């Protein structure tokens, strides 16, 4: 979860993709992410991410996966 707050865009994006993959296959991972504050961190990425539309798409995909 700490990598979601990384200053390095590549690490942050890879952590986001990993979280999406894990959330798809594990409801337990969804709960862990929720209690560790991952969704708040991901919303922070969506708000101020210079990475463009790809990052925003991944953020929305994570929320759709967890719903």
C-alpha positions in Angstrom: 0.0 0.0 0.0 2.9 2.3 0.6 3.8 2.3 -3.1 0.5 4.0 -3.9 2.0 7.1 -2.3 5.3 6.9 -4.1 6.8 10.0 -5.8 7.8 7.8 -8.7 5.0 7.6 -11.2 6.1 4.2 -12.6 6.1 2.6 -9.1 2.7 4.1 -8.2 1.1 2.9 -11.5 2.5 -0.6 -11.1 1.2 -0.7 -7.5 -2.2 0.4 -8.7 -2.3 -2.3 -11.4 -1.2 -4.9 -8.9 -4.0 -3.8 -6.5 -6.5 -4.0 -9.3 -5.4 -7.6 -10.2 -5.6 -8.7 -6.5 -8.9 -7.1 -5.9 -10.4 -8.9 -8.9 -9.6 -12.4 -7.5 -9.8 -11.9 -3.8 -12.7 -10.3 -1.7 -10.3 -10.5 1.2 -7.8 -8.3 -0.6 -10.6 -5.8 -1.2 -11.2 -5.6 2.5 -7.5 -5.3 3.3 -7.2 -2.5 0.8 -10.2 -0.7 2.3 -8.9 -0.9 5.9 -5.4 0.1 4.9 -6.6 3.3 3.3 -5.9 2.3 -0.3 -9.0 3.8 -1.7 -8.2 7.2 -0.2 -4.7 7.1 -1.6 -6.1 6.1 -5.0 -8.5 9.0 -4.9 -5.5 11.3 -4.2 -3.8 9.9 -7.3 -7.0 10.6 -9.4 -7.1 14.2 -8.1 -3.6 15.3 -8.9 -2.0 12.6 -11.1 0.1 14.0 -13.9 0.0 10.6 -15.6 -3.0 11.4 -17.6 -6.1 9.4 -18.6 -4.5 6.0 -18.1 -4.1 6.5 -14.4 -7.6 7.8 -14.1 -8.9 4.8 -16.0 -7.0 2.4 -13.6 -8.5 4.2 -10.6 -12.0 3.9 -11.9 -11.3 0.2 -12.8 -10.2 -0.4 -9.2 -13.5 1.1 -7.8 -15.6 -0.9 -10.3 -13.7 -4.1 -9.2 -14.3 -3.4 -5.6 -18.0 -2.6 -6.0 
